[in-house]
Amino acid sequence: MSALILALAAGAVVGLALGALGGGGSVLAVPALIYLLGFSPASAATAALVIVTATSATALSVHARDGNVAWRTGTLFATAGIAPAFLAGAVAGRLPPAVLTGAFSLVAALAAVRMLRPARSGPPDRVRPAKAAGAGAGLGTVTGFLGVGGGFLAVPALVGVLGLRMKQAVGTSLLVITVNSLAALTARTGTDGDLRWEAVAPFAGAAILGAWDGKRLASKITGPALQRIFAFALLGVAGLMIVDVVV
């Protein structure tokens, strides 16, 4: 199968994940770039940030039109993560690839387990600025180190820590992903020149188109069902990457 077809297919899946789930795109993009398209881990992390930034910004505009973005909460969350994402991204290239892959799989698995916990009942809590800022700073750090948008952590945090409804958390996480990815990408600029744009461009294009279909898919599935799909997908990816590190 040609690299172009693989890039288009992988991009469509990443876009569907971002559009429907508000995250999971980069956690799928990084393995796809490495194992399907032959990118090095460093190049894959940088390329994934390019792809996810463009795709999440597109998906954000779609969710915002439907009123599914909590702008105040998302802005607090994203702003707190900018500096940590930049600083972590600047030093991430010095860590061994096996360490990054192991950390990547562990964080994905922990996020999946949190998503599988029963959702809290009752109305959303009042937004607490300190709690939103603390969670956002932690998420920004993870984004910078692992080269991911962080939606697979933002959605559980927005639901479980800040009390947003699932569909509102999905839309709000896209704001956080866009800002954090831009910060981490800025820190990585010039660290790896081999991005292979002939693969990155079609990957990103397919992901952007897939995000529109993902949003339509999300409107037909209940919040708890989205949570379960998201969680099991993350567990699968985490397991495969742990096996790769060990073997």
Order of alpha helices (4+ residues) and beta strands (2+ residues): alpha-alpha-alpha-alpha-alpha-alpha-alpha-alpha-alpha-alpha
